[in-house]
Amino acid sequence: MSRCLPLAVVLALAPGLASATPTTYAAGPGELMQRFDADGSGGVDESEYVAYLSVGFRARDTDGNGVLEGEELPPGAKPILRADNETRLRRQFARQDANANGTLDARELLAPPRG
């Protein structure tokens, strides 16, 4: 059985995901929602979720080829394709969307990952 960390913990451990110019942690749930909610709709849709959580991938992909490999990864790590990373994030989004309405509210965004 695989175990996932709550999104809030992941974000605390990965400050580079906070924004395009990562310098600070979100001050609370409201600010975190604002960072994810690019269109200001009050909810986070799948594309916003994937885009926000892909910032770290894009930052590590120094050659821009869509694959984390070689010096872009810790020693011994296997290459990671951008498409595979985005697929994983979409599955994660679907698990977080408790009411299956296609949008995460703050409660869903900050909840521990579901099954």
Secondary structure, 3 states (H helix, E strand, C coil): CCCCCCHHHHHHHCHHHCCCCCCCCCCCHHHHHHHHCCCCCCCEEHHHHHHHHCHHHHHHCCCCCCEECHHHCCCCCCCEEHHHHHHHHHHHHHHHCCCCCCEECHHHHHCCCCC
